[in-house]
Amino acid sequence: MNIVNTPIDGLRILEPKIFKDLRGRFVKTFNNDFFKEHKIEIEIKESYYSISHKDVIRGMHFQIPPYDHIKLVYVPFGKIVDVVLDIRKGSPTYKKFFKIELSADNGKVLIIPKGLAHGFKSLQNNTNVTYMQTTCYSPEADKGIRFDSFGFDWECDNPKVSDRDLSFKTLDEFDSPFVFGDNQ
Ligand SMILES: Cc1cn([C@H]2C[C@H](O)[C@@H](COP(=O)(O)OP(=O)(O)O[C@H]3O[C@@H](C)C(=O)[C@@H](O)[C@H]3O)O2)c(=O)[nH]c1=O
């Protein structure tokens, strides 16, 4: 296991060891002691996954305080372009995004701090995106920003998007409750 920093403060990539043998693969995506050693003290409260067709875009999602959370994301089957957007006012990377390919092949786990909006595009049918979070789902706190409002080129002519995701405010319309350095 190895942890890599990104240009966005608090956003990290866990690169697990992938054990391959004649049966297939074995990948460990979370180890409490290892995270503690890297000063990531978290308690996982909920885990879930989605399965998406190719060209599905989901996002850009987050939960607002006090139900905001650290979110771990990885892809046990398939491949995505994962995108996070910094919506912490005062952050050196406020309104900037970061993208990374997550796949069953690379096993990478994205560790997303509070105050970042998250979304992805599925690059393959039957892509499984799995999450672990430090707070439970709260429908009232679950919010989003339009996926096509912050300058990221999704490279997709006909994305499959939910009505809810199309109803969100744009980045500029959204008044973010997140402040860099608060409660992180
Ligand atoms: C996220 C979530 C949704 N739901 C319900 C609400 C809805 O009826 C159905 C599908 O929800 P959504 O359309 O929000 O699913 P989806 O668009 O896949 O939501 C996910 O998107 C990505 C980008 C994330 O970052 C995740 O944290 C999560 O927000 O499941 C829960 O019951 N619990 C949950 O934790």
The ligand as an ORCA input file, in Angstrom:
! r2SCAN-3c Opt
* xyz 0 1
  C     -26.239      7.969     -2.339
  C     -27.472      7.232     -1.832
  C     -28.616      7.145     -2.602
  N     -29.716      6.508     -2.142
  C     -30.905      6.400     -2.998
  C     -31.456      7.704     -3.517
  C     -31.975      7.342     -4.890
  O     -33.302      6.866     -4.810
  C     -31.089      6.180     -5.337
  C     -29.995      6.609     -6.310
  O     -29.312      7.723     -5.732
  P     -28.406      8.682     -6.614
  O     -29.087      8.982     -7.903
  O     -28.003      9.829     -5.760
  O     -27.170      7.713     -6.909
  P     -25.735      8.140     -7.476
  O     -25.944      9.194     -8.508
  O     -25.015      6.943     -7.866
  O     -25.084      8.795     -6.202
  C     -23.714      8.686     -5.986
  O     -23.044      9.484     -6.950
  C     -21.633      9.594     -6.803
  C     -21.114     10.562     -7.837
  C     -21.200      9.847     -5.416
  O     -20.236     10.562     -5.146
  C     -21.925      9.086     -4.356
  O     -21.578      9.543     -3.064
  C     -23.401      9.138     -4.564
  O     -23.859     10.468     -4.367
  O     -30.517      5.646     -4.142
  C     -29.739      5.915     -0.884
  O     -30.775      5.335     -0.453
  N     -28.603      5.963     -0.121
  C     -27.479      6.597     -0.553
  O     -26.441      6.618      0.172
*
